[in-house]
Amino acid sequence: MKRGHLHHLELWRDDATAAEGPWPWLLQRLACSRTDTWATGCTWSLDATYVVLE
């Protein structure tokens, strides 16, 4: 991993699992794909970088 690159980001949101809203749209536009889901959140990944919405 190169210096200064984002490894992961965790965001705590009331609407983390909602199909609507800005998160799925934004992450899809950034070429991320949903790689995991659970009752209170989900993970979106692109290569070695991932975003956790919980």
MITORZA-548408 format. One record per residue: residue number from 1; residue in one letter; x, y, z of N, C-alpha, C in turn. Coordinates in steps of 0.02 Angstrom, whole numbers, m for minus. Layout:
REM residues N
@num: NUM	residuo: a	nc1: X	nc2: Y	nc3: Z	cac1: X	cac2: Y	cac3: Z	cc1: X	cc2: Y	cc3: Z $
...
***
This chain:
REM residues 54
@num: 1	residuo: m	nc1: 42	nc2: m59	nc3: 0	cac1: 0	cac2: 0	cac3: 0	cc1: 44	cc2: 62	cc3: 0 $
@num: 2	residuo: k	nc1: 27	nc2: 110	nc3: m42	cac1: 65	cac2: 171	cac3: m46	cc1: 49	cc2: 218	cc3: 11 $
@num: 3	residuo: r	nc1: 96	nc2: 258	nc3: 29	cac1: 86	cac2: 306	cac3: 83	cc1: 32	cc2: 356	cc3: 64 $
@num: 4	residuo: g	nc1: m13	nc2: 369	nc3: 110	cac1: m66	cac2: 418	cac3: 99	cc1: m129	cc2: 389	cc3: 69 $
@num: 5	residuo: h	nc1: m131	nc2: 325	nc3: 53	cac1: m191	cac2: 294	cac3: 26	cc1: m237	cc2: 272	cc3: 82 $
@num: 6	residuo: l	nc1: m301	nc2: 276	nc3: 69	cac1: m351	cac2: 256	cac3: 118	cc1: m355	cc2: 180	cc3: 122 $
@num: 7	residuo: h	nc1: m352	nc2: 153	nc3: 183	cac1: m359	cac2: 81	cac3: 193	cc1: m432	cc2: 64	cc3: 208 $
@num: 8	residuo: h	nc1: m461	nc2: 97	nc3: 258	cac1: m531	cac2: 86	cac3: 273	cc1: m560	cc2: 147	cc3: 309 $
@num: 9	residuo: l	nc1: m627	nc2: 150	nc3: 307	cac1: m664	cac2: 204	cac3: 338	cc1: m726	cc2: 173	cc3: 369 $
@num: 10	residuo: e	nc1: m740	nc2: 191	nc3: 431	cac1: m801	cac2: 165	cac3: 464	cc1: m846	cc2: 224	cc3: 480 $
@num: 11	residuo: l	nc1: m909	nc2: 219	nc3: 458	cac1: m959	cac2: 271	cac3: 471	cc1: m1017	cc2: 241	cc3: 508 $
@num: 12	residuo: w	nc1: m1038	nc2: 273	nc3: 562	cac1: m1096	cac2: 250	cac3: 600	cc1: m1155	cc2: 294	cc3: 581 $
@num: 13	residuo: r	nc1: m1207	nc2: 262	nc3: 553	cac1: m1265	cac2: 297	cac3: 528	cc1: m1329	cc2: 260	cc3: 548 $
@num: 14	residuo: d	nc1: m1382	nc2: 298	nc3: 560	cac1: m1447	cac2: 267	cac3: 575	cc1: m1474	cc2: 229	cc3: 514 $
@num: 15	residuo: d	nc1: m1457	nc2: 253	nc3: 454	cac1: m1483	cac2: 225	cac3: 392	cc1: m1431	cc2: 183	cc3: 354 $
@num: 16	residuo: a	nc1: m1384	nc2: 152	nc3: 388	cac1: m1328	cac2: 117	cac3: 356	cc1: m1351	cc2: 61	cc3: 310 $
@num: 17	residuo: t	nc1: m1406	nc2: 28	nc3: 326	cac1: m1427	cac2: m29	cac3: 285	cc1: m1482	cc2: m10	cc3: 235 $
@num: 18	residuo: a	nc1: m1500	nc2: 54	nc3: 232	cac1: m1553	cac2: 76	cac3: 186	cc1: m1529	cc2: 71	cc3: 113 $
@num: 19	residuo: a	nc1: m1571	nc2: 45	nc3: 70	cac1: m1554	cac2: 39	cac3: m1	cc1: m1555	cc2: 107	cc3: m36 $
@num: 20	residuo: e	nc1: m1596	nc2: 153	nc3: m10	cac1: m1598	cac2: 220	cac3: m38	cc1: m1551	cc2: 265	cc3: 0 $
@num: 21	residuo: g	nc1: m1545	nc2: 326	nc3: m21	cac1: m1501	cac2: 372	cac3: 14	cc1: m1435	cc2: 380	cc3: m23 $
@num: 22	residuo: p	nc1: m1390	nc2: 421	nc3: 3	cac1: m1329	cac2: 438	cac3: m33	cc1: m1276	cc2: 384	cc3: m33 $
@num: 23	residuo: w	nc1: m1275	nc2: 340	nc3: 15	cac1: m1219	cac2: 294	cac3: 20	cc1: m1214	cc2: 243	cc3: m36 $
@num: 24	residuo: p	nc1: m1265	nc2: 204	nc3: m51	cac1: m1259	cac2: 157	cac3: m107	cc1: m1245	cc2: 192	cc3: m173 $
@num: 25	residuo: w	nc1: m1279	nc2: 247	nc3: m186	cac1: m1269	cac2: 283	cac3: m248	cc1: m1196	cc2: 307	cc3: m253 $
@num: 26	residuo: l	nc1: m1171	nc2: 339	nc3: m201	cac1: m1104	cac2: 366	cac3: m202	cc1: m1052	cc2: 310	cc3: m209 $
@num: 27	residuo: l	nc1: m1058	nc2: 258	nc3: m169	cac1: m1008	cac2: 204	cac3: m170	cc1: m1009	cc2: 167	cc3: m237 $
@num: 28	residuo: q	nc1: m1067	nc2: 158	nc3: m267	cac1: m1070	cac2: 128	cac3: m334	cc1: m1037	cc2: 172	cc3: m385 $
@num: 29	residuo: r	nc1: m1047	nc2: 237	nc3: m381	cac1: m1015	cac2: 284	cac3: m427	cc1: m939	cc2: 284	cc3: m420 $
@num: 30	residuo: l	nc1: m915	nc2: 267	nc3: m360	cac1: m843	cac2: 262	cac3: m348	cc1: m816	cc2: 193	cc3: m366 $
@num: 31	residuo: a	nc1: m858	nc2: 150	nc3: m397	cac1: m840	cac2: 83	cac3: m420	cc1: m832	cc2: 33	cc3: m363 $
@num: 32	residuo: c	nc1: m860	nc2: 47	nc3: m305	cac1: m859	cac2: m1	cac3: m249	cc1: m916	cc2: m51	cc3: m258 $
@num: 33	residuo: s	nc1: m907	nc2: m109	nc3: m228	cac1: m961	cac2: m158	cac3: m229	cc1: m974	cc2: m181	cc3: m157 $
@num: 34	residuo: r	nc1: m1038	nc2: m197	nc3: m144	cac1: m1056	cac2: m220	cac3: m77	cc1: m1028	cc2: m290	cc3: m68 $
@num: 35	residuo: t	nc1: m987	nc2: m299	nc3: m17	cac1: m954	cac2: m364	cac3: m7	cc1: m978	cc2: m402	cc3: 54 $
@num: 36	residuo: d	nc1: m1013	nc2: m368	nc3: 99	cac1: m1038	cac2: m402	cac3: 158	cc1: m1096	cc2: m362	cc3: 187 $
@num: 37	residuo: t	nc1: m1144	nc2: m397	nc3: 217	cac1: m1200	cac2: m364	cac3: 251	cc1: m1215	cc2: m403	cc3: 315 $
@num: 38	residuo: w	nc1: m1242	nc2: m368	nc3: 364	cac1: m1265	cac2: m398	cac3: 426	cc1: m1323	cc2: m355	cc3: 451 $
@num: 39	residuo: a	nc1: m1352	nc2: m372	nc3: 507	cac1: m1413	cac2: m340	cac3: 530	cc1: m1406	cc2: m264	cc3: 540 $
@num: 40	residuo: t	nc1: m1348	nc2: m241	nc3: 560	cac1: m1340	cac2: m169	cac3: 575	cc1: m1293	cc2: m133	cc3: 528 $
@num: 41	residuo: g	nc1: m1272	nc2: m164	nc3: 473	cac1: m1226	cac2: m129	cac3: 429	cc1: m1206	cc2: m168	cc3: 367 $
@num: 42	residuo: c	nc1: m1157	nc2: m140	nc3: 332	cac1: m1132	cac2: m172	cac3: 271	cc1: m1061	cc2: m146	cc3: 256 $
@num: 43	residuo: t	nc1: m1027	nc2: m181	nc3: 212	cac1: m960	cac2: m162	cac3: 190	cc1: m960	cc2: m154	cc3: 115 $
@num: 44	residuo: w	nc1: m928	nc2: m101	nc3: 92	cac1: m918	cac2: m88	cac3: 21	cc1: m843	cc2: m88	cc3: 9 $
@num: 45	residuo: s	nc1: m821	nc2: m122	nc3: m44	cac1: m749	cac2: m129	cac3: m57	cc1: m729	cc2: m111	cc3: m128 $
@num: 46	residuo: l	nc1: m668	nc2: m89	nc3: m134	cac1: m635	cac2: m77	cac3: m198	cc1: m562	cc2: m94	cc3: m188 $
@num: 47	residuo: d	nc1: m540	nc2: m148	nc3: m218	cac1: m471	cac2: m172	cac3: m209	cc1: m457	cc2: m182	cc3: m135 $
@num: 48	residuo: a	nc1: m405	nc2: m150	nc3: m109	cac1: m387	cac2: m160	cac3: m39	cc1: m420	cc2: m110	cc3: 8 $
@num: 49	residuo: t	nc1: m461	nc2: m66	nc3: m19	cac1: m494	cac2: m14	cac3: 21	cc1: m566	cc2: m34	cc3: 34 $
@num: 50	residuo: y	nc1: m591	nc2: m22	nc3: 95	cac1: m660	cac2: m37	cac3: 109	cc1: m691	cc2: 15	cc3: 155 $
@num: 51	residuo: v	nc1: m757	nc2: 21	nc3: 149	cac1: m797	cac2: 67	cac3: 189	cc1: m848	cc2: 26	cc3: 227 $
@num: 52	residuo: v	nc1: m852	nc2: 36	nc3: 292	cac1: m901	cac2: 3	cac3: 334	cc1: m954	cc2: 54	cc3: 353 $
@num: 53	residuo: l	nc1: m1017	nc2: 38	nc3: 338	cac1: m1073	cac2: 79	cac3: 360	cc1: m1108	cc2: 40	cc3: 414 $
@num: 54	residuo: e	nc1: m1111	nc2: 67	nc3: 473	cac1: m1141	cac2: 30	cac3: 529	cc1: m1184	cc2: 75	cc3: 571 $
***
